[in-house]
Amino acid sequence: MAESALLYYITDRAAFRGDASTRRLHLLDKIAEAATQGVDYIQLREKDLSARDLESLARDAMRIILKLRAEKSELRTALLINSRTDVALATAADGVHLPANDASPSEVRAAWKCGASASSMNSEQALARENSPRDPLIAVSCHSPQEVTRAASNQASFAVFAPVFEKRSAPGASPTGLDVLHEACRARIPVLALGGVTLQNAESCLEAGAAGVAAIRLFQENDIATIVSQLRR
């Protein structure tokens, strides 16, 4: 794969061993590892958490990323929150990842621009809102070339196309394959391949036109420095 290939780590703290507190710590360590090694995007995808717990986790993740950015200015890892624009704004995250059939990217951009009224926020939230990027990153999950085209027309920053290959966790799901990925990559936004992506098949995704790859297990179950080195060799 090329050095410029985009890499997207999608979190799943439930896959770690231990109690809830231990899994949370493991996840924050993995986020720090991914940011240190130059993974471009991290999606906080902890959909089972309440809004309050998700906000707390996102705030801790952003503290880690901001500290690493301050120590090493070339680091550009961006944190995206799954679905929750309000949590992204409240924690100064870099953007939002929208599942299929969620709000449109243009709607999220409008909500981001307006933000929450200062009277409804505490001082920490108000400071986070002030420090939020003016132009958020918005990723969209897509499962067909038509959905990618629609995401592009609705002002998405990039699309995540899945499932390209058969997933170990969902062996019955029908993969789209590389030909359909290639068709999806004709859209005018970057497309990242997701679903069964491994070190062995990642290069074929790039050859099909993908701007990079997205994964949970590939990053979370391995030494990220090794994975990044091999993906960008």
N, C-alpha and C positions, 0 to 999 in steps of 0.2 A: 504494500500500500504506500501511497505517497505521504511525504512528511506533512502535507497540508490536509490530510484526511481528518474530518471532524469526528470526535469521539464523544459519546453521550452515555453517561452512567445513570441508570435508573435504579433507585433504591428499593430495598425490601428488607426492613429490619427483622421481619418475622423469620427470615431464613437463618438468622444467627442463633446460636445456642444461648441458653441462660434465661433468667427471668427478664421482665420488662425493662428494668433499669440497666441490666447488663447488655441487652440487645441494643438499647438506645446508645450506650457508650460505644459499642462496637460500630454502630452505624456512623456516629460522629467521627470516629477514628478513620473509617473508610472514606468519608467525605474529605477529611484532611489529606488522606493519602492520594485521592483522585485529584484534588486541586494542586497538590505539590508536584504531581507528575504531569500536569498540563492537560488533563482531560478538559475538553472545551465546555461541556454542559453537564450539569447534574440535575436530575429531576427528583424532587422530594415527592415520592409517590405513596405515602403512608395513608391510604384512603380510609383505614379503619379508625384513625384518630379523630377525636373531637376537634372542633375549630380551635379551642384553647390550647390543647396539647400539640396540635400541628403548628400553631403559631409559636409556641415555646421551642419546639424542635427546630423550626425554620430560623428563629432568632439565633439559636446557638450555632446552627450551621453557617449563618451569615457572619457571625463573629469570627468563626474559624477562617472563612474565606477572606474576609477583610483583613484579618491579621496577616495572613499569608501574602496577600496583595501588597500590604505595606512593607513586608520584609523583602519581597521580590517583585519589583514593579512589572516585570514582563509576564507574570501570571495573569491569565484572563479568564479563569474558570467562572462560569455564570451559573447561578442557582435559579431553577425554575420550580414553581410550586404547582402540583397537579390540581387543575380545575379551580383553585381558590384564589381569585383575584384579590379578594379582601385580605387574605393572609399574606399574599405577596406584597401588597402595599404596606401593610402594617409592619413588615419585617425588613423592608428595603431590599427584597429579593430582586433579581434581575428580570424576572418575567414569569410567564405562566405556561404550563403545558395543558392543552385542551384535548380531552378525549373526543372520540368521534361522537357526533350528535350533541355536543355541548354548545355553549355560546359561540358565536362567530368571532374570529380575531378582530374584526372591525368594531364589534360591540365591546370587546375587552379593551381595545384602545380608547374608545370613548369613555368607558368607566374609569380607566386609568388616568385619563386626562382630568376628569372631574375630581376623582379621589373622594375621600370622605371629608365631611365638614370638620373643621378644627374643634368645634364644640363637642363632637362626639368621640374624640380621641383623648387618651391620656397623654402625658408629656412624652413618654417613650415612643408611642405610636406616632405622635405628631412629628417627632424628630426623624423617625424612620420614613415617614411620608415625604418629608422635606428632602431626604437623601435618596429617595427612590429615583431610578433612571427616568428621564423624561420620555424616552422611547423604549418601551419594554420589549423584550424578546418574547415572541409568541410561537410556540411549537404546536402542531396539530397532528393527532393520530389519524392516519388514513389507511384505507384498506382496498382502494381501487385507484386507478389513474384519474378517474373523474373527480374523486374526492381531493386528490392532490391539486388538480386544476382549480377546484373551487376554493381550496385553502389559499392558493396563490392570489386569486382574484379578491379574496377577503382580507388581504394584507397580513397573512401569516409570515413569520420570519423564516421558518423552515417546516418541512413535513417529516414525520416519522412513518415509514411505510412498512406494514406488517400484515401477516407473517410471511417472510420471504422463504424460510426453510421450515421444516417440521420442528416443532418445539418439544423438548424433552418433557416439559410439564403438561403438554396438551397434545399427545400423540395422535388424537383423532382429528385435530384441526387440519384443514386443507391449506397447504402453503401455496402462495401465489407463484413462486418461482422467479427465476432471473429475467425471463422474457417480459413478464408483467412489470417487474421492477424497472426494467429498461424503459418501458413505455411511460411509467409514472415519472421517471427522471427527465422527461421532456418538458415538464412544467418549468416556469421561470423562477422557482425558488429552490434552494438546496433540498435534497431528499436524502434522508438517512435510512439505512436498512435495519430492520429489527425482526427478531423471531428466528431462533435457532442459529444465530450468528456465532461462529467460532473462529479461532485463528486460522483454521484450514480453509474456510470458505469466505472469509472477509474480503480477500482480494478480488474474488469474482463479483462481489457486490459493487466494488469500485469500478471494475471493468464494465459493468452494466450501466454505469452512469451515476451511481450514488456518490454523494459528497462525503459520506462517512458511514459509520455504523453506530447503532445504539444497542445496549444490552444490559441485563441485570447480572446474570451469573458470570458472564465473561469477565466482568470487572470485580464483582463482589466476592467471587470464590477463588480469585487468584491474586498474586502479587501484581499490583497495578503497574509498577515500574517495568516489569517484564512484559506485560501485555502491551503497554504503550510503545515500548521499544520495538517489539515485534510487529505491531500494526503500522508503525511509522518508519520502519527500517528502509 
